[in-house]
Amino acid sequence: VLCNAIIVHAQSENALGFDNIDDHVIVPGASAGIAGGNEITLMCWVKPLNTNITFPDYDGIAGIRNNTDADFYMIHFTPTGVEARFRNSAGVNYDIVDNSLQIGVWQHYALRYNGSELTLFRNGIQVNTVIASGQILNATEALYIGGMLFQTFNFYMNGSVDEVSLWNRALSPG
């Protein structure tokens, strides 16, 4: 824990590489760092390689997901699409979709919740904002990098992820 954030650092030439088969990173109990707060930011660099995205072969980029009362994540779910979701402890989810993801190219994503809005940024440019409310109170969920669980499916990443950070505050675009 550093500056109120959980950080996994790597350099682009030393990024975490995932083979879409069985590898991912798990940070146990990471939701404790954001539980009960009104602000969250999740950021990372991603270089997706999967050109054949179809269910159930979605690629989990990074985030927290239990599909019940604690979701704050980004997944690659169509050839050019990223789904970003915040699900509060009441089970209400808020989604943003970005359809400008590029395969084989490094891109920076930031998902920000400020207590009233959920905003997704790609390469520093705002993709979309939706009205959102609530908190994540569950303090026991893991942060996943390069994979994401959904029911009985593992959404393993095909590509690379770098410089993942989960903050308990809404970072400014700057």
Backbone as a ProteinNet text record, in pm:
[ID]
protein_1_A
[PRIMARY]
VLCNAIIVHAQSENALGFDNIDDHVIVPGASAGIAGGNEITLMCWVKPLNTNITFPDYDGIAGIRNNTDADFYMIHFTPTGVEARFRNSAGVNYDIVDNSLQIGVWQHYALRYNGSELTLFRNGIQVNTVIASGQILNATEALYIGGMLFQTFNFYMNGSVDEVSLWNRALSPG
[TERTIARY]
85.4	0	89.2	63.9	146	56.7	61.2	-19.2	-166.6	-220.4	-360.6	-394.6	-298.5	-324.4	-257.8	-315.9	-252.1	-191.2	-61.1	6.6	86.8	76.9	162.3	236.3	368.8	446.9	526.8	538.3	628.2	655.5	757.3	785.7	734.4	706.2	644.3	725.1	857.7	935	937.9	884.9	876.4	733.2	637.8	496.9	459.1	346.9	293.6	230.8	280.8	228.9	139.9	25.2	-72.2	-103.5	-117.6	-128	-270.4	-371.3	-511.6	-543.8	-457.3	-481.4	-509.9	-416.8	-435.4	-361.3	-308.2	-232.5	-300.3	-283.9	-332.3	-268.8	-287	-234.8	-353.4	-342	-447.5	-385.6	-448.4	-408.6	-520.6	-504.9	-612.2	-652.4	-782.8	-833.6	-816.8	-792.8	-767.8	-886.7	-1007.7	-1124.3	-1126	-1047.2	-1038.2	-987.8	-906.1	-851.8	-951.8	-1064.3	-1165.7	-1299.8	-1315.3	-1443.9	-1488.9	-1615.7	-1675.9	-1648.1	-1566.1	-1534.6	-1631.1	-1632.1	-1717.2	-1640.3	-1513	-1430.9	-1339.8	-1324.7	-1238.2	-1180.7	-1057.5	-998.7	-917.8	-935.6	-857.9	-791.6	-659.2	-586.6	-489.8	-461.7	-359.8	-329.9	-217.5	-183.3	-218.6	-271	-308.1	-270.8	-219.5	-188.5	-256.7	-382.6	-456.7	-407.7	-411.7	-371.6	-481.8	-589.4	-696.2	-780.9	-774	-850.9	-981.3	-1004.5	-1123.8	-1202.8	-1245.5	-1318.7	-1464	-1501.7	-1641.1	-1661.7	-1783.1	-1812.1	-1793.6	-1727.1	-1677.3	-1529.5	-1474.2	-1332.8	-1313.4	-1376.3	-1350.8	-1218	-1155.3	-1026.2	-1040.7	-1020.2	-1021	-894.3	-909.9	-792.8	-747.7	-833.6	-800.5	-925	-926.6	-1032.2	-1079.9	-1182.2	-1247.9	-1382.3	-1415.9	-1545.1	-1593.9	-1711.7	-1778	-1919.1	-1960.2	-2088	-2208.8	-2187	-2296.1	-2300.2	-2191.9	-2192.2	-2057.6	-1969	-1837.2	-1775.3	-1809.2	-1748.4	-1687.5	-1564.2	-1498.7	-1388.6	-1420.9	-1330.1	-1341.4	-1246.3	-1246.5	-1218.5	-1300	-1275.6	-1281.6	-1207.5	-1209.2	-1313	-1426.3	-1536.6	-1589.1	-1541.7	-1568	-1435.4	-1424.3	-1295.3	-1236.3	-1320.7	-1270.5	-1332.9	-1398.5	-1475.8	-1419.4	-1428.1	-1395.2	-1521.2	-1556.7	-1665.6	-1603.5	-1649.6	-1607.3	-1731.1	-1718.9	-1837	-1805	-1901	-1904.5	-2034.7	-2026.5	-2145.2	-2131	-2230.7	-2224	-2273.5	-2266.8	-2303.7	-2452.1	-2534.8	-2677.3	-2702.7	-2597.8	-2611	-2648.5	-2648.4	-2681.1	-2553.4	-2557.5	-2438.1	-2454.9	-2341.7	-2331.5	-2222.5	-2253.4	-2161.7	-2127.8	-2005.7	-1960.1	-1890.6	-1916.7	-1852.1	-1771.2	-1648.6	-1562.7	-1539.6	-1568.9	-1551.7	-1434.4	-1330.8	-1214.5	-1084.9	-1095.2	-977.9	-905.1	-772.9	-692	-610.9	-610.4	-535.6	-387.6	-300.5	-156.3	-96.2	-172.1	-126	-140.2	-38.2	-49.2	-148.3	-240.6	-340.5	-353.8	-381.9	-399.7	-548.3	-597.2	-736.9	-742.4	-838.2	-865.2	-1015.9	-1059.8	-1201	-1212.4	-1296.4	-1305.9	-1450.1	-1468.5	-1598.2	-1577.5	-1656	-1637.5	-1751	-1834.9	-1946.1	-2078.3	-2072.4	-2195.5	-2187.8	-2066.1	-2049	-1940	-1960.4	-1860.6	-1809.9	-1678	-1618.7	-1507.3	-1501.8	-1394.8	-1312.5	-1179.6	-1085.4	-1000.8	-972.2	-879.8	-774.9	-649.2	-537.9	-561.1	-616.3	-636.9	-759.2	-834.7	-954.6	-1077.8	-1172	-1294.2	-1375.2	-1405.6	-1485.7	-1634.1	-1673	-1813.5	-1824.1	-1937.2	-1969.4	-2114.4	-2142.9	-2280.3	-2301.2	-2423.1	-2459.4	-2451.4	-2391.8	-2376.3	-2383	-2413.5	-2419	-2388.4	-2360.3	-2336.5	-2190.3	-2164.9	-2030.8	-2010.2	-1884.8	-1850.3	-1812.8	-1888.4	-1863.1	-1786.4	-1788.7	-1722.2	-1569.7	-1506	-1362.7	-1279.5	-1335.3	-1264.4	-1234.9	-1271.7	-1254.7	-1114	-1068.1	-935.1	-937	-822.2	-798.3	-737.1	-795.2	-744.2	-676.7	-564.9	-492.7	-468.8	-511.3	-492.2	-588.1	-692.5	-795	-912.4	-1026.5	-1145.7	-1237.4	-1294	-1387.5	-1529.3	-1607.1	-1749.5	-1819	-1895.3	-1962.6	-1860.1	-1871.4	-1774.4	-1667.7	-1666.8	-1573.4	-1457	-1339.7	-1222.3	-1193.6	-1203	-1174	-1024.5	-942.4	-798.7	-757.8	-664.3	-616.5	-520.9	-531.5	-433.5	-370.6	-254.9	-189.1	-108.9	-84.3	-2.6	-75.5	-44	-98.6	18	15	125.2	73.1	145.9	122.7	-21.5	-72.6	-208.3	-209	-307.8	-322.6	-470	-499.8	-635.1	-628.4	-703.2	-697.5	-830.1	-822.5	-942.4	-978.8	-955.2	-996.6	-1017.5	-1094.6	-1122.5	-1011.4	-922.6	-812.6	-862.6	-797.9	-835.3	-778.4	-833.4	-779.5	-630.2	-585.2	-442.9	-355.2
-116.7	0	121.9	212.4	331	446.8	553.7	672.5	637.2	556.6	515.5	438.6	372.8	295.7	159.3	64.7	-65.2	-60.8	-77.2	-55.3	-178.9	-217.5	-319.9	-250	-235.6	-161.6	-254.9	-217	-280.5	-178.6	-197.1	-110	-177.7	-99.4	-156.6	-274.3	-268.2	-382.2	-495.6	-471.9	-573.7	-590.5	-566.4	-576.2	-720.3	-736.5	-869	-924	-1036.7	-1098.5	-1216.5	-1225.5	-1330.2	-1408.3	-1541.9	-1630.4	-1676.9	-1625.4	-1660	-1803.9	-1867	-2006.9	-2023.7	-1982.1	-2012.8	-1920.5	-1809.7	-1724.7	-1589.5	-1539.7	-1408.4	-1375.7	-1252.5	-1208.8	-1182.1	-1225.3	-1200.2	-1126.4	-1013.7	-939.2	-959.5	-1054	-1085.7	-964.9	-953.8	-851.5	-708.1	-686.1	-550.5	-457	-510.6	-423.5	-354.5	-402.4	-335.7	-192.6	-168.3	-35.1	65.1	16.4	106.8	95.1	-4.2	-31	88.2	123.8	230.4	369.7	382.5	514.4	555.2	682.8	736.3	764.2	729.5	755.7	637	601.8	491.8	525.9	489.7	497.7	370.5	311.7	196.8	237.7	222.7	261	150.2	143.6	51.4	79.5	27.1	18.2	-122.7	-135.6	-267.2	-276.9	-393.3	-424	-556.7	-551.8	-675.5	-741.3	-875	-949.9	-1040.3	-1057.9	-1150.1	-1090	-1149.2	-1100.9	-1177.4	-1277.6	-1360.4	-1359.9	-1242.6	-1227.1	-1269.2	-1376.6	-1421.3	-1487.7	-1482.1	-1546.2	-1697.3	-1765.8	-1720.9	-1681.9	-1649.3	-1613	-1462.6	-1397.3	-1256.1	-1245.7	-1129.2	-1108.1	-1009.6	-1057.4	-969.5	-886.6	-756.3	-667.5	-649	-587.4	-566	-523.8	-554.8	-505.7	-604.6	-561.9	-640	-683.5	-810.8	-857.9	-977.2	-961.9	-1077.6	-1093.9	-1000.5	-1005.7	-1001.2	-953.6	-943.2	-805.3	-770	-644.6	-572.5	-611.4	-547.2	-566.8	-478.7	-481.5	-345.7	-346.2	-226.6	-278.3	-292.1	-363.9	-316.1	-368.1	-349	-483.4	-520	-642	-610.1	-688.1	-682.4	-786.3	-740.8	-833.9	-836.9	-751.4	-758.9	-727.6	-748.2	-722.6	-584.2	-483.1	-348.1	-290.5	-374.5	-323.4	-353.5	-252.6	-266.6	-233.2	-321.7	-294.6	-254.8	-141.3	-95.6	-93.2	-147.2	-159	-122.4	-54.6	-32.2	-92	-187.4	-242.7	-214.4	-143.1	-105.1	-217.4	-194.9	-298.3	-330.3	-244.8	-274.7	-363.8	-395.8	-481.7	-408.1	-275.2	-195.2	-172.4	-204.9	-184.9	-71.3	-9.4	100.3	62.4	72.6	25.7	135.3	129.2	212.7	118.7	136.4	58	151.4	112.7	184.2	92.3	140	59.5	106.5	159.9	207.4	134.7	22	-55.5	-103.2	-94.3	-139.2	-261.9	-362.3	-484.6	-460.1	-510	-500.1	-364.2	-275.4	-138.9	-110.6	-46.9	-5.6	109.1	95.2	198.4	213.7	334.9	360.4	378.5	303.5	315.3	359.4	445.4	487.1	486.1	416.9	410.9	484.6	588.9	674.5	686.1	669	691.4	799.5	906.1	1018.8	1034.9	934.7	941.6	974.7	1029.3	1060.5	1026.6	1005	972	866.2	780	683.1	729.4	744	795	701.8	675.3	596	686	676.6	750	649.4	681.2	602.8	697.6	670	755.9	901.1	921.1	1055.2	1127.7	1064.6	1126.5	1059.2	1140	1086.3	1012.2	884.5	801.6	827.5	821.9	841.1	856.6	911.5	926.6	886.8	815.6	783	821.1	859.3	887.6	756.2	759.4	639.1	680.1	581.8	610.7	485.1	504.3	393.6	375.5	270.2	236.3	86	47.4	-93.3	-109.7	-190.6	-212.8	-341.8	-433.5	-562.3	-540.6	-578.3	-555.3	-682.4	-785.4	-913.8	-958.2	-878.4	-921.1	-893.5	-980	-967.6	-874	-817.9	-745.6	-846.2	-858	-948.3	-866.6	-916.2	-854	-962.8	-936.9	-1034.6	-1151.3	-1137.1	-1240.5	-1186.9	-1251.3	-1209	-1329.2	-1350.3	-1460.3	-1414	-1502.1	-1478.5	-1613.7	-1632.8	-1760.6	-1873.6	-1963.9	-2073.6	-2047.3	-1927.5	-1894.7	-1810.8	-1836.6	-1753.9	-1675.3	-1544.5	-1458.2	-1425.6	-1517.6	-1499.7	-1407.2	-1319.9	-1219.1	-1280.9	-1233.4	-1262.3	-1128.2	-1102.4	-974.3	-935.8	-806.3	-755.9	-645.9	-637.9	-534.3	-476.5	-346.4	-279.3	-168.8	-142.5	-30.5	-20.5	-128.1	-130.5	-59.5	26.8	91.3	105.3	82	94.5	195.8	304.7	417.1	431.8	480	508.9	657.1	713.9	850.7	864.4	967.6	993.6	1084.1	1026.6	1105.6	1200.5	1314.8	1411.5	1363.5	1409.6	1368.2	1400.3	1504	1541.1	1441.8
0	0	0	-91.9	-107.7	-145.4	-71.6	-101.7	-121.2	-32.9	-38.7	-165.4	-223.7	-345.8	-335.2	-406	-422	-561	-571	-697.8	-736.8	-862.4	-920	-1033	-1018.8	-1118.1	-1207.3	-1330	-1425	-1534.2	-1609	-1721.2	-1846.9	-1950.6	-2070.5	-2126.1	-2117.9	-2166.3	-2064.7	-1946.9	-1843	-1793.6	-1878.1	-1840.4	-1810	-1744.6	-1717.5	-1844.9	-1892.9	-2014.3	-1980	-2046.8	-2018.4	-2145.8	-2132.6	-2248.2	-2281	-2212.7	-2240.5	-2203.5	-2122.1	-2086.9	-1937.6	-1853.8	-1711.4	-1616	-1663.2	-1572.5	-1548.5	-1428.4	-1388.2	-1253.4	-1208.2	-1079.7	-988.9	-862.7	-763.9	-645.8	-608.1	-489.2	-387.3	-293.7	-198.9	-113.7	-86.8	3.6	-41.6	-168.9	-218.6	-199.9	-197	-181.1	-45	51.4	181.3	165.5	65.1	41.9	-12.7	-65.9	-121.5	-50.3	37.9	103.6	187.8	170.6	248.8	199.2	96.3	42.5	-67.6	-97.5	-204.5	-332	-335.7	-453.2	-480.5	-610	-651.9	-789.8	-812.9	-946.6	-971.2	-1088.3	-1133.6	-1264.6	-1271.1	-1392.3	-1433.6	-1563.8	-1613.5	-1759.5	-1802.5	-1943.1	-1987.5	-2108.9	-2160.1	-2307.7	-2346.4	-2486.3	-2518.4	-2565	-2592.9	-2721.2	-2723.2	-2842.5	-2895.1	-2820.6	-2859.7	-2971.5	-3089.7	-3204.4	-3222.9	-3137.9	-3150.7	-3019.7	-2978.2	-2852.3	-2871.7	-2806.6	-2801.3	-2665.8	-2614.5	-2486.6	-2500.2	-2412.6	-2282.9	-2283.6	-2398.8	-2407.3	-2401.1	-2302.3	-2277.2	-2203.6	-2209	-2144.1	-2028.3	-1907.6	-1791.2	-1789.5	-1790.2	-1787.6	-1642.9	-1561.9	-1420.4	-1345	-1216.4	-1130.8	-1027.4	-957.6	-853	-908.6	-892.3	-942.5	-861.7	-801.2	-743.1	-799	-885.5	-956.4	-862.6	-740.6	-643.8	-579.2	-507.9	-432.7	-433.9	-524.6	-529.7	-667.6	-760.4	-893.4	-923.8	-968.4	-1020.8	-1111.7	-1240.3	-1329.2	-1473.4	-1555.9	-1700.5	-1766.3	-1866.3	-1943.3	-2092.7	-2170.3	-2317.1	-2359.2	-2418.2	-2442.4	-2586.2	-2671.7	-2815.4	-2884.4	-3015.8	-3080.5	-3051.9	-3037.8	-3007.9	-2881.3	-2801.3	-2688.7	-2551.3	-2465.8	-2324.5	-2245.4	-2152.4	-2059.5	-1927.1	-1873.5	-1742	-1654	-1532.3	-1446.1	-1302.2	-1240.6	-1096.1	-1046.5	-953.9	-888.9	-739.8	-685.8	-545.2	-454.2	-325.5	-228.1	-227.2	-287	-301.4	-423	-499.4	-617	-744.1	-740.3	-858.9	-938.5	-1069.1	-1150	-1249.8	-1280.4	-1375.5	-1474.6	-1603.5	-1707.1	-1806.8	-1855	-1966	-2064.2	-2192.4	-2297.2	-2386.1	-2413.1	-2508.2	-2626.3	-2745.8	-2867.1	-2952.5	-2886.8	-2963	-2924.6	-2856.7	-2819.5	-2945.4	-2943	-3056.1	-3015.7	-3100.6	-3076.5	-3106.7	-3017.5	-3038.7	-3012.7	-2947.3	-2921.3	-2771.8	-2713	-2573.4	-2561	-2465.5	-2437.5	-2287.3	-2243.3	-2100	-2071.4	-1972.7	-1930.1	-1783.9	-1754.7	-1617.3	-1597.2	-1493.3	-1454.6	-1322.8	-1320.7	-1202	-1154.1	-1024.7	-959.4	-854.5	-862.9	-771.5	-670.3	-656.5	-563.2	-629.7	-751.1	-824.4	-972.5	-1023.5	-1165.3	-1182.2	-1280.6	-1322.9	-1458.5	-1471.6	-1594.7	-1640.1	-1770.6	-1829.1	-1919.9	-1904	-1988.4	-2064.5	-2190.1	-2272.1	-2325.7	-2295	-2336.1	-2297.3	-2177.8	-2124.6	-2176.1	-2263.2	-2321.1	-2262.7	-2217.9	-2159.1	-2264.6	-2237.4	-2326.7	-2302.8	-2174.6	-2139.4	-1988.3	-1946.4	-1804.6	-1784.9	-1676	-1639	-1492.8	-1461.1	-1322.6	-1244.9	-1126.2	-1043.4	-896.5	-812.2	-669.2	-589.1	-461.5	-371.8	-338.6	-262.9	-218.3	-230.8	-228.2	-211.8	-64.6	6.3	148.9	174.4	78.9	91.1	93.4	202.3	219	200.5	138.2	128.5	-14.3	-113.6	-253	-304.5	-393.2	-453	-573.5	-601.8	-726.1	-822.8	-941.2	-1044.4	-1153.8	-1201.3	-1312.3	-1415.8	-1540.6	-1646.8	-1641.4	-1568.1	-1557.1	-1478.1	-1491.9	-1418.5	-1408.3	-1291.8	-1272.1	-1303.5	-1366.3	-1388.8	-1381.6	-1276.4	-1251.6	-1258.1	-1355.2	-1365.5	-1471.5	-1528.2	-1635.9	-1584.6	-1638.2	-1613.1	-1739.6	-1730	-1844.3	-1842.2	-1893.8	-1895.1	-2008.8	-1980.8	-2075.9	-2177.8	-2300.9	-2404.6	-2438.4	-2381.7	-2402.6	-2280.1	-2266.4	-2156.8	-2080.5	-1952.2	-1864.9	-1786.1	-1762.9	-1695.9	-1605.3	-1498.9	-1408.5	-1359.8	-1304.6	-1250.3	-1115.6	-1094.8	-964.7	-929.8	-803.6	-749.8	-637.1	-651.8	-558.2	-483.4	-360.6	-284.1	-293	-408.8	-438.7	-588.4	-625.8	-767.4	-820.8	-898.3	-952	-1060	-1071.4	-1175.4	-1308.1	-1419.4	-1550.3	-1565.5	-1503	-1509.1	-1439.5
[MASK]
++++++++++++++++++++++++++++++++++++++++++++++++++++++++++++++++++++++++++++++++++++++++++++++++++++++++++++++++++++++++++++++++++++++++++++++++++++++++++++++++++++++++++++++

